[in-house]
Amino acid sequence: MTTPTFTQAAHVALVVRDMAASVAFYEQVMGFERSGERREGPPEARHPRQLVRHPGSGLVLGIHEPYERSNDRFDPQRTGLDHLAVTVADRPALEEWIAHLDRHGVAHSPVRDAGYAEFVSFADPDGIAWEVWLPTTGG
């Protein structure tokens, strides 16, 4: 029996505390564009959402602000999502991201070397962790 396949990831849904602030962050800092209007979603979900799409990569995020939410910040130590990573082509592109984050006042790590990639980490307004990732030849 073979494993079914899929063609690509459809979207990543993120639960946030303030949809307007999060959408603004993803537009201004990450270069996403709104895809349609804010929608209520299925009635049983009680999760209004706004889709945003990154024009260069096609990555779609569903920014959800549930009516009943905990209001706590993201914690990568809990079971679930640890972080999201996007890939850049070369070191100048990684440096460009660092300068861009600095211009927007977004705190970030120094460039770190994992042995097989160099990367910079930062977080969105809810603490959802992101990495800008440059694969290297080291393994």
N, C-alpha and C positions, 0 to 999 in steps of 0.2 A: 504494500500500500504506500503510495507516495503522499508527501505532505502537500496540502494546497499552497498556492503561492499568492502573492499580491503584487501589484504594480508599483505602488509607492505609498508613503505615509499620507493620509488624508489631512490630518490636522493634529495639533496638540492643544488640549483644553486646559486652561489655567484658571483656578479659582482665586479671585482677588478681593481685596477689601474695598477698593474704590475704582470702579470701572473707568471713570473719566480720567483719573490720574494715570492708571495703567495704560489705557489706550494712548494717551499723550506721550508717555514714556516710549512705548513701542514705535510710535510714529516718529518722534523727534530724535530719539537716541539710536534706535535699531533700523529705521528706514522702512517700517511696515506702512501699508496703506489700508484704509478701511475698505472692507468688502461688503457693500450693502449697508443696511441700517441696523441699529440695535434691534434684537428680536427677543421675544419672551421665551421661546423654546417650548418644549412640551409642558402642559399645565402641571403634571405631577412632579416635574423636576424643580420648578420654582427657581430657575436659574436663568435670569435674563443674560444675554450674551451679545457680544460684538465680535464679528470675525475681522481679522486683519491679515493681510497677505504681504509677504516680502516679494517685491517685484523681481529681484535678481535671482532668487533661489526657488520661488514658488511655495516656500514654507507658509502654512496657514496656522494662525493661533486663534483659538476660541477663548476670548476673555470673558469669564463668567463671574458675575457678582450675585451669589445666592441671596434670596430674601432672608433666610435664616442661616447666618454664618457665624463662625466662631470669633472673627476679628483678630485671630492670632496671626503672627508672621510665619512664613514658610520656615520649616526646620528640616534640613537634610539628614538629621539623625533619626527621624521617624521613618517607618516603612513607607515606601512610595518613591516618588521622584527624588533623585539626588541633584541633578543639574541638566541643563540643555547645553549643547555645544554646536557652534557653527564653524565651518572650516574656511580658512583663507588660503590664497594661492602661494604667498611668499612672505618673507620677513618684512619688506616695506609695507605690505597690506596689514600685517599685525601691528606695526608701528603707527600706521594711519588710524587704526582702531583705538590705540592708546591715546593718541592726540585727540580723537573725536570724543572719547569718554571724558577726558580732561576738560574739553571745551564745554561739555554739558554738566560738569560738576559731579560726575558719577565716580564714586570711589571704586578702585580696582586693585588687584594684586600686581606685584611686579611680574615680569615675564618669568615663568617657571618652566623647567625642563623635566619632562617625565621620562626622558630617555628615548622615546619614540615620537614625541611631539613637544613643541613649545606652546605655551598658552597663557592667557590672561583671564582672570576670573573677575566677575562683578555680579551685582544683583539688581533686580528690578525693584520698584517701590514696595513690594510685599516680601522682599528677601528671596525671591525665586532666583536660584543661582544659574548663571550663564558662563560659558567659556568661549573665547575666540581662540580657535585651535589651529595650529600650523603643524601638520604631520612632518616628521623628519625621517631620515633614512636609518636611524639608529636602532631599529629592531622592532 
